Amino acid sequence: MSQTDRPINVNVNNSFQLQYDEYKQTLETLQTKIIQLGHDKDEHDIVLKTLEATDDKRKCYRMVGGALVESDVETTRPILETKRKNLEDTINKMKEELVRVASEFEKWKKDNKIQVVKQ
């Protein structure tokens, strides 16, 4: 191999490494966000279960932005149910995205004959 071939090979390896790192970072970010949203959904489930046995006219508080807002159970329950449904939809979309990116990553590794030396 001549001296002129070496920088090109190094650049190709660097671009592969950058692409590999980008895929790994994207997958990790998606997984972290899915877990975080899952915890939020679980909290909504707990609150909704608690509110099931509560009188509709009972006073309750919920956090809006950084402030507590006084309301009643009858008004708060539909809002929480909507937020819970939106969280569930978002989680499902992110899981689909995670599967898509993971399969794209595997295809990229196979197409470029990438072998992981150390994880």
C-alpha positions in Angstrom: 0.0 0.0 0.0 1.4 3.4 -0.9 1.4 6.5 1.2 -1.4 8.1 -0.9 -3.8 5.2 -0.2 -3.5 5.3 3.5 -5.3 8.7 4.2 -8.2 7.6 2.0 -8.5 4.4 3.9 -8.3 6.2 7.3 -11.0 8.7 6.1 -13.3 5.8 5.1 -12.7 4.1 8.5 -13.4 7.3 10.3 -16.6 7.9 8.3 -17.7 4.3 9.2 -16.9 4.9 12.8 -18.9 8.2 12.8 -21.9 6.5 11.2 -21.7 3.6 13.6 -21.6 6.0 16.6 -24.5 7.9 15.2 -26.6 4.8 14.9 -25.7 3.7 18.4 -26.5 7.1 19.8 -29.9 7.2 18.0 -30.8 3.8 19.3 -29.8 4.7 22.9 -31.7 8.0 22.8 -34.9 6.2 21.5 -34.6 3.6 24.2 -34.1 6.2 27.0 -37.1 8.2 25.8 -39.3 5.1 25.5 -38.5 4.2 29.1 -39.1 7.7 30.4 -42.5 8.0 28.6 -43.4 4.5 29.9 -42.8 5.7 33.5 -44.9 8.8 32.8 -47.7 6.6 31.5 -47.5 4.3 34.6 -47.9 7.4 36.8 -51.0 8.4 34.9 -52.3 4.9 35.3 -51.8 5.0 39.0 -53.5 8.4 39.3 -56.5 7.3 37.1 -56.9 4.1 39.1 -57.0 6.2 42.3 -59.5 8.6 40.9 -61.9 5.7 39.9 -63.1 5.3 43.4 -63.2 9.0 44.2 -66.3 11.2 44.2 -66.5 13.3 41.0 -67.1 16.5 42.9 -64.0 16.0 45.1 -61.4 18.7 44.8 -58.0 17.7 43.3 -54.9 19.4 42.0 -52.8 18.8 38.9 -49.6 20.2 37.7 -49.8 22.5 34.7 -46.4 23.8 33.7 -44.9 24.6 37.0 -48.1 25.5 38.8 -50.7 23.5 40.7 -54.2 24.0 39.4 -57.2 23.3 41.5 -60.0 21.4 39.8 -62.4 18.5 40.6 -62.1 14.8 39.7 -64.8 15.1 37.1 -62.8 17.7 35.1 -59.4 16.2 35.7 -60.1 12.5 34.8 -60.8 13.1 31.0 -57.7 15.3 30.8 -55.5 12.6 32.3 -57.1 9.9 30.1 -56.3 11.9 27.0 -52.7 12.5 28.1 -52.3 8.8 28.9 -53.6 7.9 25.5 -51.3 10.4 23.8 -48.3 8.9 25.8 -49.3 5.4 24.8 -49.5 6.5 21.1 -46.2 8.2 21.3 -44.5 5.2 22.9 -45.9 2.9 20.2 -44.6 5.2 17.5 -41.2 5.4 19.1 -41.0 1.6 19.4 -41.8 1.4 15.7 -39.0 3.9 15.0 -36.6 2.0 17.2 -37.3 -1.2 15.3 -36.9 0.6 12.0 -33.6 2.2 13.0 -32.3 -1.1 14.5 -33.0 -3.0 11.3 -31.5 -0.2 9.2 -28.4 -0.3 11.4 -28.1 -4.1 11.0 -28.5 -3.7 7.2 -25.9 -1.0 7.1 -23.5 -3.2 9.1 -24.1 -6.1 6.8 -23.8 -4.1 3.6 -20.5 -2.5 4.7 -19.2 -5.7 6.3 -18.8 -4.0 9.7 -17.7 -6.3 12.4 -17.7 -5.1 16.0 -14.4 -5.8 17.6 -15.3 -4.6 21.1 -18.5 -3.4 22.6 
